[in-house]
């Protein structure tokens, strides 16, 4: 019979190993829903440079698999989404430590390029870890004893194309749509289109951006359960693809794979809208951890 | 039109290329990034390498050190070029660079220097690093290792591409054209919101 201390220590180690595995796996093996969306984009693209870009992307995904190499060299900033069950026997403070150590281990052992620097001195702070890095988002689930960890390594080219506008209630839904359109046209080829446009609406300024990031972490082409929001997703996807920005901004029919929207209720005088871009290499990987430390990996969550 | 070019190359060969053309590259290319160019142009340090006729790639590669000054490729991809646009003119004027390759494009201020000095911008597919790595045969030389990974790298490449000529040496830029047309479309789209 294990003592409580042993249980905590072996569970923390299981989460650490899961994080290390997820980080590398996400970088190498992109989910099937994304592969399907990219293949579908290649089917409908009619521009010559756009078609050249999409064929190169499809070839690249294949080569990454054959060579067991990273899909993209930008190992990103490590972002994790955790869903913690009320009865999961490891405290979030220790889950955070495990994610930190796992990120570091993967970076050293693979090895991966380390991107994390002090934001003022620009000095490298370690092996893809540092002050408040990795970035971890938390959700707590009542009446459950499991833990889900989703790793989303976020590249800088797409993250740099993040935009926030505090629209007014009078700007309405039209103001939201216009801001999304302006943002994506302004971003042009820089965020590696065609990718996923994440839009967060409502809440507060910071929460809108949080929701936009949550939107890009969803499986490609999933729809928001709220039919009004889902309708906005469909409409924005269509409008964005009419701009003609095209693959890598070289012109074409496919500017985005999909637009995902997450929303929160807001103050009666607020109408925040945030845009967070995810490049075509929309990497993500998930682990389901049981209270006994066993782990199921899931590429499609 | 499709071309094959070996670098370093000449102004004449560069003037043959037109925006939209597809190019495969062989020979030697030079990896360079923000800090490398800040050192050359803002700190006035002469690059320890002849850049005449050169092909510059905006990159910070993942590598493994295998000996003194020797590195093995792990994963080499391309970064966003727009941050480095202000170096375009001095690269052509002072060093005779012929091609800049990156992802996402250069803003319109690159058009005039590229026309004046006979340079092109090649668009590579951002994120397609696994494929790009297989087209780099070897890391031949590395200078300024203290800037790792933003050193000055010399790579030998084979069948590097396909690249798209996105800004040519005759004043044409696909990015400019795409933006102009998108701005017009936006005006019409606003009416439907």
Interface residues (C-beta under 8 A of the other chain):
Chain A: X48 X49 X52 X53 X56 X57 X59 X60 X61 X63 X64 X67 X69 X70 X71 X72 X73 X74 X75 X111 X112 X113 X155 X156 X157 X160 X173 X174 X177 X178 X181 X182 X185 X188 X189 X190 X191 X192 X239 X242 X243 X244 X245 X246 X248 X249 X250 X251 X279 X280 X281
Chain B: X20 X22 X59 X60 X61 X62 X64 X74 X75 X76 X77 X78 X79 X80 X82 X103 X104 X105 X123 X125 X126 X127 X128 X129 X130 X131 X132 X133 X134 X149 X162 X164 X166 X174 X175 X177 X178 X179 X181 X182 X183 X185 X186 X189 X190 X192 X193
